[in-house]
Amino acid sequence: MIGIDSVSRLNFIRQMQQTRRFLHNELKAFEMSAYNKVADNTFVNIVPMMVGKFVSEIGWNETMPKKPFDDYAFLWKNFSKAGYRTLYAEDAPGVAIFVYSKGGFHTPPSDYYNRPLAVAMEKHKAVWSTGHHCIADRLETTMVLDYITDFSRVFRDKPHFGFSFITRLTHDNTELVSSADFAYLKFFKRFKEEGHLNNTVLILYSDHGYRFGKMRASYIGKVEERLPFMYLIFPPSFHQKYPSLVSNLRTNAQRLTTPFDVYETLKDILYFDGEDRKADINKRGISLLREIPTERTCEHAGILPHWCLCLEQKKLEPTSQLANQIAQAVVSQINRQMSSVSHMCSKLKVSTILDIVEMQPNDKVLRFQNSFHDVINRMEVYGEKSVAPIVYQVTLSTFPGHGQFEATIIYDSVLDIYKPGGDISRVNAYGDQSKCVNNSKLKKFCFCIE
């Protein structure tokens, strides 16, 4: 598994053209075009991918910044127990997935772990060049890819599992993605030429799209943030031996998928038996080796309204009384969350409502009752529209501090109240505005009084 931080599918298409062409033409990769993130940042999307649960379901929260992650049920442990040699590799050790504002690992999570080297290199400033992206004349990304290649060479004919995530080059700048296009192309060419892909499944993925900046404020920016890229590469022999599973993968490339599905896919690969099983739509995670039902919704897949792109949007007037009610509900929620640090952080007020939309579920989803026949004379029966909650997505700025936030609000018509529909996202950088607090969840809200 090779992850690249903060790269949407569309940005991958724009900036990784050589690599993408090779993935499609030479490696017959499956590109998941409707791969939807399920949470905000890297950490909360990787946990569903590697544990099969939301972070809130594994017993971790922001009150445990020093608790190590050694005892959590990451899937690489299953591979290790099954006799696989394991690798865990990241760059940028200061912002590593399980380290940034967290306890990290107190014992190596895998047989091969590059963190000691990454930390040592970070301390020696003289070896870095080109904006801290190169070590002498080598791109840092290339060093991680070379480590993965060496691992695959050593265990060419033995079971092995590698998890890697490359952050620094792409985390803060959408335009630097293309700088690594040749590095990834070279990696994949060499990997193929050396025969590693003859008996290896390779997953190339991102956690989410770019989360900050002017582009993020646009509609397409919001779309890109929610749709990271995801490619799956299977050996040529797999295509020949298991045509029905290949057909499922090809179909699923156009279906709604999530990190939970990647987790189930990895389990199917670990315990692979070649059977083509029917997917259960009521399960949050569905293996990509099983055909995902067309009627799958964000609710089925565990995607909160805040992240779901299956909703039709209707723009509302930002100066309306309704917009003001919704904005006030968002800022009240922010201030409630900051109650424990109210002596250090300013109470926020609504400054400007930048954008507000009413999000409407697909009409067919609301009216669907039943379907008959799978192929010939297939038909769907629709009835009265079921009652759906009224969902709003609002982008607003606050003062003091000029923070910009995006939130989903659900109107409860029974109680006549507006309720949060998920996490509230900060969509502009906050820099040192919140240096007075250490809680990673509250940093995005706080504007320090002094």
LONUTI-151148 format. One line per 4 residues: number of its first residue (from 1); for each residue x, y, z of C-alpha. Coordinates in Angstrom, 2 decimals. Each point is the difference from the previous one (the first is absolute). Last residue first. Layout:
// residues N
NUM> X Y Z  ... .
//
This chain:
// residues 450
450> -3.53 37.10 24.19  -3.61 -1.02 -0.46  0.96 -2.96 -2.17  -2.24 -0.64 -2.99 .
446> -1.04 -3.62 0.42  -2.05 -1.99 -2.50  2.58 -2.02 -1.97  2.05 -0.53 3.16 .
442> -2.96 -1.58 1.80  0.34 -3.50 -1.46  3.79 -0.05 0.35  -0.17 0.90 3.71 .
438> 3.21 1.91 0.72  -1.44 3.48 0.51  1.78 3.41 0.17  1.41 -0.39 -3.52 .
434> -3.46 0.44 -1.51  0.57 3.04 -2.23  3.50 -1.24 -0.85  -0.90 -1.19 -3.52 .
430> -3.78 -0.28 -0.47  -0.11 -1.14 -3.62  -3.34 0.22 -1.78  -2.68 -2.68 -0.33 .
426> -0.59 -0.92 3.66  -2.43 -2.90 0.01  -2.92 -0.57 2.38  -0.43 -3.71 0.64 .
422> -3.32 -1.67 -0.66  -3.67 0.81 -0.58  -0.31 2.71 2.65  -3.59 0.55 1.18 .
418> -2.45 2.79 -0.85  -3.14 -0.05 2.16  -3.75 -0.17 -0.54  -0.31 -3.11 2.21 .
414> -2.02 -1.95 -2.56  1.35 1.88 -3.03  3.60 -0.89 0.85  2.08 2.10 -2.40 .
410> 3.38 -1.51 -0.74  3.08 2.21 -0.16  3.16 -0.81 -1.95  2.97 2.20 0.69 .
406> 2.70 1.98 -1.74  2.16 2.48 1.85  2.04 3.08 -0.83  1.89 1.71 2.80 .
402> 0.30 3.77 -0.30  1.71 0.24 3.42  -2.63 1.82 2.05  -2.34 -0.55 -1.62 .
398> -1.52 -2.79 -2.04  -0.24 -1.04 -3.64  -2.64 -2.23 -1.51  -0.50 -3.04 -2.20 .
394> -3.35 -1.71 0.40  -1.31 -3.42 -0.93  -3.68 -0.58 0.68  -1.90 -3.25 0.46 .
390> -3.76 -0.33 0.30  -0.72 -3.48 1.29  -1.73 -2.40 -2.38  -3.62 -1.11 -0.02 .
386> -0.64 -2.76 -2.49  -1.29 0.90 -3.46  -3.08 -1.99 -0.93  0.63 -2.99 -2.22 .
382> 2.62 -1.25 -2.45  0.31 -3.50 -1.42  3.14 -0.91 -1.91  0.10 -2.24 -3.02 .
378> 2.24 -2.59 -1.63  -1.70 -1.57 -2.95  3.11 -2.10 -0.64  2.90 0.81 2.32 .
374> -0.49 -0.37 3.77  -3.72 -0.51 0.35  -2.26 2.12 2.22  0.77 3.12 2.04 .
370> -1.62 1.50 3.09  -1.12 3.17 1.73  2.05 2.94 -1.34  -1.59 3.45 0.53 .
366> 2.72 1.62 2.16  2.83 -1.56 -1.99  -1.63 1.03 -3.23  -0.24 3.63 1.15 .
362> 3.73 0.16 0.73  0.59 1.48 3.44  -0.18 3.78 0.33  2.70 2.22 1.40 .
358> -1.07 3.57 0.73  2.90 2.28 -0.73  1.73 2.84 1.79  3.01 2.06 -1.01 .
354> 2.13 2.78 1.43  -2.05 0.89 3.06  1.98 2.85 1.51  1.11 0.96 3.52 .
350> -1.75 -2.42 2.34  1.33 0.27 3.54  2.77 -1.82 1.84  0.71 0.09 3.73 .
346> 3.72 0.59 0.35  2.27 -2.79 1.21  2.05 -0.24 3.20  -2.65 0.21 2.73 .
342> -2.46 -1.72 -2.33  2.22 -3.09 -0.04  -2.49 -2.54 1.39  -2.90 1.76 -1.75 .
338> 1.63 -0.37 -3.42  -2.44 -2.66 -1.21  -2.88 2.20 1.08  1.49 2.92 -1.93 .
334> 0.18 -2.10 -3.16  -3.60 -1.18 0.44  -1.18 3.58 0.46  1.89 0.91 -3.18 .
330> -1.82 -2.69 -1.98  -3.46 0.84 1.40  0.58 3.70 -0.76  0.80 -0.91 -3.61 .
326> -3.21 -2.03 -0.29  -2.17 2.79 1.37  1.74 2.56 -2.25  -0.60 -2.12 -3.09 .
322> -3.69 -0.30 0.91  -0.30 3.78 0.45  1.35 0.50 -3.49  3.27 1.80 -0.79 .
318> 1.75 -3.14 -1.33  -2.82 -0.67 -2.53  -0.30 -3.73 -0.48  1.63 -2.25 -2.61 .
314> -1.57 -3.39 -0.68  2.30 -3.02 0.12  -0.66 -3.56 -1.07  1.47 -2.53 2.41 .
310> 2.19 -2.94 -0.97  3.11 2.00 0.85  0.00 -1.04 3.65  2.62 1.55 2.25 .
306> -2.21 2.11 2.29  -2.87 -2.40 -0.46  1.98 -2.67 1.89  1.42 -2.89 -1.99 .
302> -0.53 -3.38 1.69  -0.41 -1.93 -3.25  -3.70 -0.79 0.42  -0.71 3.62 0.95 .
298> 1.98 1.23 -2.99  -2.25 -2.07 -2.20  0.27 -3.38 -1.69  -2.75 -0.54 -2.57 .
294> 2.45 -1.15 -2.67  1.08 -2.93 2.17  3.77 -0.47 0.41  1.22 -3.04 -1.92 .
290> 2.36 -2.01 2.17  3.79 0.18 -0.42  -0.23 3.61 1.21  -0.76 -1.41 3.43 .
286> -3.00 1.70 1.59  0.20 2.16 3.12  -3.06 1.49 1.67  -1.94 -3.25 -0.22 .
282> -3.66 0.42 -0.87  0.73 -0.31 -3.70  1.14 -3.60 0.48  2.20 -0.92 -2.95 .
278> -0.45 -3.27 -1.86  3.01 -2.28 -0.04  2.34 -0.83 -2.88  2.33 -2.62 1.47 .
274> 3.75 0.17 -0.71  1.01 -1.28 3.44  1.97 2.97 1.34  0.44 0.33 3.77 .
270> 2.51 2.84 -0.19  -1.52 1.34 -3.21  -3.53 -0.05 1.44  1.28 1.79 3.11 .
266> 1.66 2.64 -2.18  -3.28 0.49 -1.88  -1.92 0.45 3.26  2.41 2.75 1.06 .
262> -0.18 1.62 -3.44  -3.80 0.01 0.29  0.18 1.90 3.30  2.24 2.54 -1.76 .
258> -2.98 0.87 -2.24  -1.79 -0.95 -3.22  -2.98 1.30 -2.01  -0.09 -1.84 -3.32 .
254> 1.74 0.67 -3.34  3.22 -1.92 0.76  -2.28 -2.56 1.62  -0.97 -1.32 -3.42 .
250> 3.61 -0.59 -1.02  0.77 -1.60 3.35  -3.04 -2.25 -0.33  1.01 -1.01 -3.52 .
246> 3.49 -0.85 1.26  -1.64 -2.16 2.68  -2.02 -1.79 -2.69  3.09 -0.44 -2.19 .
242> 1.98 -1.78 2.74  2.77 -2.07 -1.56  1.07 2.26 -2.87  -0.21 3.37 1.74 .
238> 1.66 -1.49 3.08  2.85 -1.33 -2.16  0.73 3.54 -1.20  0.60 1.03 3.65 .
234> -2.41 2.53 1.57  0.32 3.78 0.18  -2.47 2.08 2.00  -0.16 3.76 -0.42 .
230> -1.62 2.59 2.34  -0.07 3.77 -0.40  -1.52 2.30 2.60  -3.61 1.16 -0.37 .
226> -1.17 2.15 2.91  2.53 2.80 -0.38  -0.54 -0.01 -3.75  -3.73 0.66 0.32 .
222> 0.57 2.83 2.45  2.55 1.53 -2.35  -2.46 -0.37 -2.88  -2.50 2.04 2.02 .
218> 2.54 2.70 0.75  1.48 0.74 3.43  2.58 -2.80 -0.37  1.40 1.80 -3.03 .
214> 0.81 3.02 2.15  2.07 -1.95 2.50  -0.41 -3.03 2.26  -1.11 -3.66 -0.06 .
210> 1.67 -1.43 -3.10  -1.49 -3.39 -0.84  -0.40 -2.92 2.38  1.90 -3.05 1.28 .
206> 1.80 -0.92 -3.21  0.50 -3.33 -1.70  2.23 -2.43 -1.87  -0.88 -3.61 0.83 .
202> 2.31 -2.75 -1.24  -0.96 -3.68 -0.13  3.11 -2.11 -0.46  0.86 -3.27 -1.77 .
198> 0.99 1.11 -3.49  0.23 3.60 1.16  3.48 -0.58 1.40  1.33 -1.12 -3.38 .
194> 3.13 2.17 -0.10  -1.30 1.79 -3.10  -3.33 0.76 1.71  1.53 1.55 3.11 .
190> 2.51 1.85 -2.16  -2.75 1.56 -2.11  -2.07 0.75 3.10  2.86 1.76 1.77 .
186> 1.04 1.97 -3.07  -3.57 1.23 -0.49  -0.18 0.89 3.69  3.19 2.08 -0.16 .
182> -1.02 1.52 -3.35  -3.28 1.31 1.41  1.59 1.21 3.23  0.36 3.67 -0.93 .
178> -3.54 -0.17 -1.42  -1.41 -0.02 3.54  1.76 3.27 0.77  -2.95 2.10 -1.22 .
174> -2.39 -1.01 2.78  2.31 1.46 2.65  -0.07 -0.62 3.74  -0.34 -3.79 0.30 .
170> 1.41 -0.99 -3.39  3.77 -0.27 0.47  -0.05 -0.77 3.72  -2.44 -2.86 0.27 .
166> 0.96 -3.43 -1.28  -1.87 -2.91 1.61  1.13 -3.61 0.05  -1.49 -3.35 0.98 .
162> 1.81 -3.14 -1.13  -1.04 -3.63 0.12  2.22 -3.01 -0.74  -0.45 -3.68 -0.83 .
158> 3.23 -1.51 -1.36  1.27 -0.28 -3.58  1.12 3.60 -0.47  0.77 0.51 3.69 .
154> 3.35 1.77 -0.41  -1.02 1.67 -3.25  -3.32 1.22 1.40  1.74 1.65 2.96 .
150> 2.55 1.60 -2.33  -2.82 1.41 -2.13  -1.81 1.43 3.04  3.21 1.68 1.20 .
146> 0.53 1.38 -3.52  -3.50 1.50 0.11  0.79 1.67 3.33  3.26 1.42 -1.35 .
142> -1.73 1.14 -3.19  -2.47 2.09 2.01  2.93 1.71 1.70  1.23 1.07 -3.43 .
138> 3.67 -0.80 -0.33  2.66 2.58 -0.93  1.14 0.84 3.54  -3.03 -1.09 1.99 .
134> -2.85 1.65 -1.88  -3.39 1.44 1.04  1.15 2.38 2.73  -0.57 3.02 -2.23 .
130> 2.42 -1.16 -2.68  2.78 -1.22 2.30  0.53 -2.09 3.10  3.24 -1.58 1.23 .
126> 0.98 3.05 2.03  -3.11 -0.11 2.18  1.11 -3.14 1.83  -2.78 -0.59 2.53 .
122> -2.54 -1.07 -2.62  2.40 -2.65 -1.27  0.09 -1.66 3.43  -3.80 0.05 0.26 .
118> -0.41 -1.61 -3.44  2.63 -2.64 0.80  -1.70 -0.95 3.27  -3.41 0.08 -1.78 .
114> 0.86 -2.53 -2.71  -1.73 -3.04 1.45  0.58 -3.57 -1.21  -1.47 -2.80 2.09 .
110> -3.08 2.09 0.73  -1.67 2.19 2.63  3.36 0.79 1.67  -0.52 0.36 3.76 .
106> -1.08 3.20 1.71  -2.16 0.93 -2.99  -1.32 3.54 -0.34  -1.49 1.83 3.00 .
102> -1.99 2.66 -1.84  0.09 3.69 -0.89  1.72 -1.04 -3.27  1.34 -3.49 0.69 .
98> -2.53 -2.51 -1.36  -0.14 1.40 -3.53  3.53 1.46 -0.11  0.20 3.79 0.32 .
94> 3.45 0.29 1.55  1.23 -3.12 -1.80  -0.27 1.61 -3.47  0.41 -3.28 -1.96 .
90> -1.87 -3.19 0.73  0.67 -3.74 -0.14  -1.50 -3.08 1.65  1.17 -3.41 -1.23 .
86> -1.19 -3.51 0.83  1.24 -3.55 -0.54  -3.06 -2.22 -0.44  -0.47 -3.15 2.08 .
82> -3.76 0.16 0.60  0.57 1.74 3.34  1.85 2.76 -1.86  -2.86 0.43 -2.48 .
78> -2.47 0.30 2.86  2.28 2.53 1.69  0.07 2.05 -3.23  -3.77 0.35 0.49 .
74> 0.34 2.37 2.92  -1.69 -1.24 3.17  1.18 2.61 2.51  2.50 -0.98 2.66 .
70> 3.07 1.93 -1.19  -1.82 3.28 -0.61  1.66 1.87 2.83  -2.02 2.20 2.39 .
66> 1.67 3.40 0.30  -2.72 2.11 -1.64  -2.77 -1.88 1.86  -2.62 2.70 0.66 .
62> -0.31 0.45 -3.76  -1.79 -3.35 -0.37  0.75 -3.69 -0.35  -2.29 -2.94 0.86 .
58> -0.11 -1.65 -3.41  -3.50 1.16 -0.92  0.61 3.76 0.03  2.87 -0.56 -2.44 .
54> -2.50 -1.48 -2.44  0.41 -3.71 -0.55  1.46 -2.41 -2.54  3.42 0.02 1.65 .
50> 2.30 0.80 -2.95  -2.26 1.95 -2.36  -2.29 1.33 2.74  3.14 1.17 1.88 .
46> 1.49 1.59 -3.14  -2.93 2.40 -0.46  0.04 1.43 3.55  3.78 0.38 -0.04 .
42> 0.21 1.74 -3.37  -2.60 2.71 0.51  -3.76 0.55 -0.02  -2.07 -3.18 -0.05 .
38> -1.54 -2.58 -2.32  1.93 0.61 -3.24  -1.81 -0.84 -3.21  1.32 -2.26 -2.79 .
34> -2.34 0.69 -2.91  2.54 -0.37 -2.82  1.70 -3.09 1.42  2.71 -0.55 -2.62 .
30> 0.69 -3.68 -0.67  3.53 -0.45 -1.32  0.70 -1.82 -3.25  3.76 0.16 0.72 .
26> 1.28 1.13 -3.39  -2.71 2.23 -1.44  -1.86 1.14 3.10  2.80 0.35 2.55 .
22> 2.42 1.20 -2.69  -2.37 2.77 -1.08  -0.55 0.97 3.65  3.74 0.24 0.62 .
18> 0.58 2.17 -3.05  -2.97 2.26 0.77  0.71 0.57 3.69  -0.96 3.69 0.10 .
14> -3.49 0.37 -1.45  -1.29 -3.54 0.56  1.44 -0.05 3.51  -1.65 3.37 0.60 .
10> -3.33 -1.44 -1.08  0.36 -3.02 2.26  0.83 2.26 2.92  3.46 0.11 1.51 .
6> 0.39 0.94 3.68  2.68 -2.51 1.11  1.34 -2.75 -2.23  -0.50 -3.60 1.12 .
2> 1.79 -3.13 -1.17  -1.43 -3.36 1.06 .
//
